[in-house]
Amino acid sequence: MYNLYIIYSNSNINDILKSLYSYTNSNFQIGPIRRDFTRNKKTNEYIESNRKIIYIENSLFDILKEQKLNEKTKYDFRIIPYDIRKDNYPPSDSVEHLFFPINKCSLKIITDKLYILSKIKIVDINDFTIKNEGVVIFNDNVAMEDRIKIKIILDDIEDSFHVSWIKINVFNKIK
């Protein structure tokens, strides 16, 4: 089973993946990864943090824990489970589906990531629909916690677009 984790490291994604692969015999234990950014509230500018967000198999996390890589050490690497916070849930003026600005690039990135998530059994390929308006609609089989984690891994400022919960009034116009 896979779960969402945070990696604290100043290393780039390729180096982190290389390190993770050294602890596993199977590429299938590692899912999508993305850099994390924080927003400067004064300037609205996004700044890369030292966090990476990744789906990995729980058995791989157990191996990393045995190596004490879930603890603060002298190494530039620590991995912990991602804890869903109150602000990860959709606001009251939104529905439990996702919106992203539509263009060929964003549509391909979202489609590819959802395909990978279906391959590692985070979401079944039949449990969501991607609409041309830049909307991902989940069916009732997708639990709220899974929707949140999917949004987190899809939301990638690095790819020049932001994934958000879709507003009720917008959703009502397109459904």
Residue frames as qw, qx, qy, qz and C-alpha x, y, z in Angstrom:
[[0.000, 0.889, 0.458, 0.000, 0.00, 0.00, 0.00],
 [0.412, 0.365, 0.003, 0.834, 1.20, 3.51, -0.84],
 [0.251, -0.838, -0.393, 0.284, 1.00, 6.65, 1.21],
 [0.291, 0.856, -0.002, 0.427, 1.99, 10.28, 0.89],
 [0.716, -0.443, -0.147, 0.519, 5.21, 11.41, 2.56],
 [0.107, 0.985, -0.129, 0.051, 7.28, 14.56, 2.96],
 [0.831, 0.015, -0.073, 0.551, 11.01, 14.43, 2.34],
 [0.157, -0.972, 0.090, 0.149, 13.09, 17.20, 3.87],
 [0.751, -0.117, 0.326, 0.562, 16.23, 17.62, 1.79],
 [0.110, 0.803, -0.172, -0.560, 18.08, 20.27, -0.17],
 [0.359, -0.143, 0.800, 0.460, 19.00, 17.65, -2.77],
 [0.441, 0.236, -0.352, -0.791, 17.37, 17.73, -6.18],
 [0.861, 0.055, 0.182, -0.473, 14.65, 15.24, -7.11],
 [0.793, 0.410, -0.449, -0.042, 16.96, 13.06, -9.25],
 [0.215, 0.433, -0.755, 0.443, 19.41, 12.64, -6.36],
 [0.551, -0.178, 0.517, -0.631, 16.59, 11.86, -3.95],
 [0.908, 0.203, -0.056, -0.362, 15.16, 9.24, -6.31],
 [0.605, 0.462, -0.630, 0.155, 18.60, 7.70, -6.82],
 [0.099, -0.359, 0.736, -0.566, 18.96, 7.45, -3.05],
 [0.732, -0.024, 0.343, -0.589, 15.49, 5.91, -2.63],
 [0.855, 0.336, -0.324, -0.226, 16.13, 3.36, -5.40],
 [0.311, 0.467, -0.777, 0.286, 19.18, 2.16, -3.46],
 [0.356, -0.162, 0.717, -0.577, 16.78, 0.91, -0.75],
 [0.766, 0.269, 0.366, -0.455, 14.49, -1.03, -3.05],
 [0.390, -0.096, 0.816, 0.415, 14.65, -3.72, -5.71],
 [0.260, 0.578, 0.740, 0.226, 11.52, -2.47, -7.41],
 [0.066, 0.131, 0.145, 0.978, 10.82, 0.83, -9.14],
 [0.371, -0.516, -0.603, -0.481, 7.17, 0.17, -8.34],
 [0.475, -0.522, -0.557, 0.438, 7.67, 1.11, -4.68],
 [0.187, -0.381, -0.053, 0.904, 8.13, 4.75, -5.64],
 [0.300, 0.741, 0.595, 0.080, 5.31, 6.87, -7.04],
 [0.282, 0.794, 0.147, 0.518, 5.09, 10.50, -8.16],
 [0.517, -0.445, -0.238, 0.692, 7.25, 13.12, -6.49],
 [0.223, 0.827, 0.217, 0.469, 7.14, 16.90, -6.62],
 [0.333, 0.124, -0.338, 0.872, 8.97, 19.87, -5.17],
 [0.218, -0.775, -0.577, 0.137, 7.12, 21.99, -2.65],
 [0.237, 0.413, 0.031, 0.879, 6.88, 25.76, -2.65],
 [0.180, -0.629, -0.555, 0.513, 5.79, 28.35, -0.12],
 [0.214, 0.740, 0.356, 0.529, 4.13, 31.59, -1.09],
 [0.254, -0.081, -0.270, 0.925, 5.38, 34.94, 0.12],
 [0.038, 0.712, 0.683, -0.159, 2.15, 36.56, 1.33],
 [0.050, -0.735, -0.022, 0.676, 3.41, 40.08, 0.61],
 [0.090, 0.496, -0.543, -0.672, 4.63, 39.52, -2.94],
 [0.866, 0.258, 0.189, -0.384, 2.58, 36.41, -3.88],
 [0.436, 0.603, -0.659, -0.110, 5.84, 34.94, -5.18],
 [0.979, -0.184, -0.014, -0.089, 6.41, 31.19, -4.80],
 [0.029, 0.736, -0.665, 0.121, 9.73, 30.12, -3.30],
 [0.804, 0.074, -0.589, -0.039, 11.00, 26.55, -3.36],
 [0.620, -0.648, 0.341, -0.282, 11.26, 24.97, 0.07],
 [0.024, 0.473, -0.881, 0.006, 13.45, 22.06, 1.13],
 [0.626, 0.081, 0.681, -0.372, 10.41, 19.76, 1.07],
 [0.314, 0.141, -0.754, -0.560, 9.53, 17.21, -1.57],
 [0.704, 0.025, 0.417, -0.575, 6.20, 15.40, -1.55],
 [0.294, 0.312, -0.853, -0.299, 6.15, 11.79, -2.69],
 [0.909, -0.108, 0.052, -0.398, 4.02, 8.69, -2.83],
 [0.248, 0.429, -0.868, 0.036, 5.95, 5.60, -1.75],
 [0.758, -0.228, -0.586, -0.173, 4.98, 2.14, -0.66],
 [0.592, -0.730, 0.161, -0.300, 4.68, 1.79, 3.11],
 [0.957, -0.157, 0.038, 0.242, 7.14, -1.12, 3.06],
 [0.576, 0.487, -0.101, 0.649, 9.81, 1.21, 1.64],
 [0.237, -0.783, 0.148, -0.556, 9.07, 3.74, 4.37],
 [0.873, -0.481, 0.063, -0.054, 9.59, 0.94, 6.93],
 [0.848, 0.154, -0.036, 0.506, 13.04, 0.25, 5.44],
 [0.238, 0.662, -0.099, 0.704, 13.87, 3.97, 5.60],
 [0.569, -0.725, 0.079, -0.381, 12.71, 4.05, 9.24],
 [0.945, -0.236, -0.021, 0.226, 15.03, 1.14, 10.05],
 [0.635, 0.302, -0.037, 0.710, 17.84, 3.34, 8.72],
 [0.279, -0.628, -0.373, 0.623, 16.54, 6.15, 10.97],
 [0.215, 0.171, 0.372, 0.887, 15.87, 8.36, 7.93],
 [0.246, -0.735, -0.526, -0.350, 12.61, 9.48, 9.53],
 [0.533, -0.731, -0.213, 0.369, 14.59, 11.25, 12.26],
 [0.162, 0.963, -0.203, 0.066, 16.64, 14.41, 12.27],
 [0.877, -0.207, 0.146, 0.409, 20.24, 13.40, 11.70],
 [0.285, -0.604, 0.319, 0.673, 23.43, 14.87, 10.30],
 [0.346, 0.177, 0.736, 0.554, 22.29, 13.82, 6.82],
 [0.256, 0.234, -0.100, -0.932, 20.38, 16.13, 4.50],
 [0.473, -0.119, -0.724, -0.488, 17.44, 13.74, 4.32],
 [0.226, 0.082, 0.783, -0.574, 14.43, 13.05, 6.51],
 [0.362, -0.199, -0.664, -0.623, 11.14, 11.45, 5.51],
 [0.217, 0.139, 0.718, -0.647, 7.89, 11.56, 7.47],
 [0.157, 0.528, 0.819, 0.163, 4.27, 10.71, 6.70],
 [0.069, -0.287, -0.193, -0.936, 2.23, 13.58, 5.29],
 [0.003, 0.433, 0.755, -0.493, -0.39, 14.65, 7.83],
 [0.015, 0.600, 0.541, 0.589, -3.55, 16.08, 6.33],
 [0.114, -0.186, -0.390, 0.895, -4.33, 19.45, 7.88],
 [0.250, 0.651, 0.572, -0.432, -7.59, 21.35, 8.16],
 [0.223, 0.716, -0.161, -0.642, -6.56, 23.73, 5.36],
 [0.108, -0.180, 0.867, 0.452, -6.12, 20.78, 2.96],
 [0.281, 0.489, 0.818, -0.111, -9.90, 20.26, 2.85],
 [0.151, 0.492, 0.468, 0.718, -12.02, 22.12, 0.31],
 [0.075, 0.042, 0.312, -0.946, -13.37, 25.46, 1.54],
 [0.339, 0.416, 0.716, -0.446, -17.10, 25.77, 2.13],
 [0.466, 0.657, -0.006, -0.593, -17.65, 27.52, -1.23],
 [0.281, 0.486, -0.750, -0.351, -16.10, 24.61, -3.16],
 [0.955, 0.000, -0.029, -0.294, -16.92, 21.04, -4.12],
 [0.696, -0.466, 0.534, 0.114, -14.72, 17.96, -3.66],
 [0.809, 0.446, 0.262, 0.281, -13.45, 17.99, -7.26],
 [0.510, -0.449, 0.193, 0.707, -10.36, 19.65, -8.74],
 [0.437, 0.889, 0.132, -0.037, -9.77, 22.55, -11.10],
 [0.570, -0.362, 0.317, 0.666, -6.61, 23.36, -13.05],
 [0.293, 0.721, -0.166, -0.605, -5.95, 25.97, -15.76],
 [0.847, 0.278, 0.450, 0.059, -6.34, 24.18, -19.05],
 [0.332, 0.756, -0.452, -0.337, -3.70, 24.06, -21.75],
 [0.863, 0.280, -0.412, -0.082, -2.06, 21.17, -23.62],
 [0.331, 0.426, -0.705, 0.460, 0.82, 21.02, -21.15],
 [0.380, -0.258, 0.574, -0.678, -1.29, 21.04, -17.97],
 [0.877, 0.071, -0.014, -0.475, -3.76, 18.52, -19.40],
 [0.764, 0.330, -0.548, 0.085, -0.92, 16.12, -20.26],
 [0.122, 0.387, -0.707, 0.579, 0.74, 16.51, -16.84],
 [0.593, -0.156, 0.412, -0.674, -2.53, 15.94, -14.96],
 [0.906, 0.183, -0.189, -0.333, -3.46, 12.99, -17.19],
 [0.615, 0.393, -0.645, 0.228, -0.02, 11.39, -16.81],
 [0.073, -0.335, 0.694, -0.633, 0.06, 11.81, -13.02],
 [0.737, -0.062, 0.270, -0.617, -3.47, 10.41, -12.62],
 [0.861, 0.275, -0.399, -0.157, -2.50, 7.47, -14.81],
 [0.376, 0.367, -0.737, 0.425, 0.51, 6.76, -12.56],
 [0.373, -0.226, 0.552, -0.710, -1.69, 7.09, -9.47],
 [0.877, 0.067, -0.010, -0.475, -4.07, 4.54, -10.99],
 [0.721, 0.357, -0.590, 0.073, -1.16, 2.17, -11.72],
 [0.239, 0.228, -0.758, 0.563, -0.10, 2.24, -8.05],
 [0.383, -0.478, -0.784, -0.103, -3.73, 1.83, -6.99],
 [0.055, -0.156, -0.376, 0.912, -4.23, 5.21, -5.31],
 [0.520, 0.402, 0.205, -0.725, -7.29, 5.78, -7.49],
 [0.601, 0.256, 0.737, 0.174, -8.97, 3.48, -9.99],
 [0.150, -0.041, 0.486, 0.860, -8.84, 4.71, -13.59],
 [0.161, -0.506, -0.718, -0.450, -12.67, 4.47, -13.69],
 [0.345, -0.660, -0.557, 0.368, -13.15, 6.57, -10.55],
 [0.096, -0.657, -0.022, 0.747, -12.43, 9.96, -12.12],
 [0.541, 0.667, 0.420, 0.293, -13.12, 11.93, -15.26],
 [0.313, -0.366, 0.109, 0.870, -11.01, 14.74, -16.69],
 [0.363, 0.811, 0.448, -0.099, -13.20, 17.37, -18.33],
 [0.551, 0.483, 0.194, 0.652, -11.97, 19.69, -21.08],
 [0.144, -0.915, -0.087, -0.366, -12.68, 22.68, -18.86],
 [0.273, 0.498, -0.607, 0.555, -9.74, 21.69, -16.60],
 [0.641, -0.397, 0.298, -0.585, -11.79, 19.77, -14.08],
 [0.310, 0.127, -0.940, 0.068, -11.16, 16.42, -12.44],
 [0.693, -0.292, 0.033, -0.659, -14.42, 14.90, -11.23],
 [0.020, 0.212, -0.952, 0.220, -14.19, 11.99, -8.78],
 [0.628, -0.331, -0.541, -0.451, -16.94, 9.45, -8.31],
 [0.644, -0.630, 0.115, -0.418, -18.18, 8.40, -4.87],
 [0.957, -0.072, -0.206, 0.190, -15.62, 5.55, -4.63],
 [0.515, 0.396, -0.298, 0.699, -12.81, 8.05, -3.95],
 [0.506, -0.656, -0.450, 0.333, -12.58, 8.89, -0.25],
 [0.010, -0.996, -0.028, -0.086, -12.09, 12.51, 0.79],
 [0.556, -0.678, 0.382, 0.291, -8.63, 11.79, 2.22],
 [0.681, 0.105, 0.545, 0.479, -7.56, 10.27, -1.11],
 [0.330, 0.847, 0.310, 0.280, -8.91, 13.29, -3.01],
 [0.265, -0.947, 0.150, 0.097, -6.86, 15.56, -0.78],
 [0.636, -0.425, 0.512, 0.390, -3.68, 13.53, -1.31],
 [0.607, 0.444, 0.508, 0.419, -4.27, 13.42, -5.06],
 [0.128, 0.972, 0.136, 0.142, -4.71, 17.21, -5.11],
 [0.452, -0.806, 0.301, 0.235, -1.49, 17.63, -3.14],
 [0.647, -0.177, 0.574, 0.470, 0.58, 15.53, -5.55],
 [0.476, 0.627, 0.490, 0.374, -1.03, 17.13, -8.65],
 [0.045, -0.993, -0.104, 0.024, -0.61, 20.71, -7.40],
 [0.765, -0.141, 0.166, 0.606, 2.77, 21.59, -8.82],
 [0.051, 0.933, -0.007, -0.357, 3.81, 25.22, -9.11],
 [0.404, -0.420, 0.620, 0.525, 6.94, 23.98, -10.89],
 [0.360, 0.324, 0.774, 0.409, 4.71, 23.05, -13.83],
 [0.003, -0.013, -0.137, -0.990, 3.37, 26.65, -13.89],
 [0.495, -0.390, -0.406, -0.662, -0.16, 25.89, -12.80],
 [0.206, -0.181, 0.697, -0.662, -2.01, 25.49, -9.55],
 [0.399, -0.305, -0.822, -0.268, -4.58, 22.77, -8.82],
 [0.220, -0.132, 0.438, -0.862, -7.42, 23.94, -6.60],
 [0.213, 0.404, 0.855, -0.246, -10.79, 22.82, -5.32],
 [0.031, 0.350, 0.541, 0.764, -13.44, 23.91, -7.81],
 [0.227, 0.065, 0.323, -0.916, -15.90, 26.58, -6.70],
 [0.375, 0.383, 0.801, -0.266, -19.56, 25.48, -6.43],
 [0.429, 0.722, 0.148, -0.522, -20.83, 28.12, -8.87],
 [0.209, 0.573, -0.663, -0.434, -18.23, 27.15, -11.50],
 [0.169, -0.054, 0.984, 0.025, -18.93, 23.45, -11.06],
 [0.437, 0.500, 0.628, -0.406, -22.67, 23.98, -11.46],
 [0.407, 0.708, -0.164, -0.553, -22.09, 25.69, -14.82],
 [0.276, 0.518, -0.747, -0.314, -20.06, 22.87, -16.33],
 [0.321, -0.090, 0.928, -0.165, -21.56, 19.66, -14.95]]
